[in-house]
Amino acid sequence: MIRSVNKFLSVSGKGMKRSAIREILKHLQKPGMISFAGGLPAPETFPVEDLKEIVAEVLEKEGAEALQYGTTEGDPGLRKALAERHRKQGLEVGIENLIITTGSQQALDLIARIFIDPGDYVLCGLPSYLGGLNAFTAYGVKLKGIPLDAQGMNTDALEETIHHLTGLGRKIKFIYVIPDFQNPAGITLPEARRLKIIEIAEKYDLLVVEDSPYREIRFRGEAQRMMYELDKSGRVITL
Ligand SMILES: Cc1ncc(COP(=O)(O)O)c(C=O)c1O
């Protein structure tokens, strides 16, 4: 029997909205559907054969250990390999700086859980990734959208908004930036714009959440340096 549990929901549970993404994705299950509304990876790019080999190899080498509970931060071998990979990309990252999450979405939720008090402000691009915004609002965030121009988040508008909100006594926690192929606008921020956002974050002592799931899917041109790499004051969290 299904009972209504609404009256038992916590404040943050009540703050959660039905996910528009989930609703869109339901329609994508229909065979032959090509949707321009919600993005799914092309299944022919999934490395099924490679994964079969890898799974067989891991089970052969590690056996039961591979299936046992692991540490919360993630498998140390995987974190070590990731740290090495990031160091090759120029980031100063050690295993202690990394945790493994189930995609970027879980990291967005964890960040909100750790850093947000109800009523805190988060500054984000206007428009911005719906799943990120939903993760934040579930914890009582007040969102303030900063208009985008051809180079991404408009930094004059960003600074004006910070002035305005702090003048009203509001607490801003972080700036949420999607610097590479921004979802949904598709814009990639040039380095100067990245640096300017970091400079503003430093000036007003804010965190920056850099959400960059598409950075490595590039067909032409040069990848921009990550904000995590450009930041010298340790205030960028990158996903
Ligand atoms: C900007 C952005 N962040 C995070 C996510 C979620 O990423 P993941 O599938 O790794 O949880 C998406 C997926 O659409 C996204 O576009």
The ligand as a Tripos MOL2 file, in Angstrom:
@<TRIPOS>MOLECULE
LIG
   16    16     1     0     0
SMALL
NO_CHARGES

@<TRIPOS>ATOM
      1 C1         27.1240   20.9720  -16.1840 C.3       1 LIG1
      2 C2         26.7820   19.6070  -15.6990 C.ar      1 LIG1
      3 N1         27.1780   19.2220  -14.4790 N.ar      1 LIG1
      4 C3         26.9030   17.9930  -14.0170 C.ar      1 LIG1
      5 C4         26.2050   17.0740  -14.7690 C.ar      1 LIG1
      6 C5         25.9460   15.7140  -14.1870 C.3       1 LIG1
      7 O1         27.0530   14.9640  -14.4520 O.3       1 LIG1
      8 P1         27.1930   13.4410  -14.0330 P.3       1 LIG1
      9 O2         26.4620   12.6550  -15.0690 O.co2     1 LIG1
     10 O3         28.6680   13.2150  -14.0520 O.co2     1 LIG1
     11 O4         26.6020   13.2910  -12.6630 O.co2     1 LIG1
     12 C6         25.7690   17.4200  -16.0510 C.ar      1 LIG1
     13 C7         25.0070   16.4680  -16.8640 C.2       1 LIG1
     14 O5         24.2650   16.8280  -17.7440 O.2       1 LIG1
     15 C8         26.0560   18.7220  -16.5210 C.ar      1 LIG1
     16 O6         25.6750   19.1220  -17.7400 O.3       1 LIG1
@<TRIPOS>BOND
     1     1     2 1
     2     2     3 ar
     3     2    15 ar
     4     3     4 ar
     5     4     5 ar
     6     5     6 1
     7     5    12 ar
     8     6     7 1
     9     7     8 1
    10     8     9 2
    11     8    10 1
    12     8    11 1
    13    12    13 1
    14    12    15 ar
    15    13    14 2
    16    15    16 1
@<TRIPOS>SUBSTRUCTURE
     1 LIG1         1 GROUP 0 **** ****
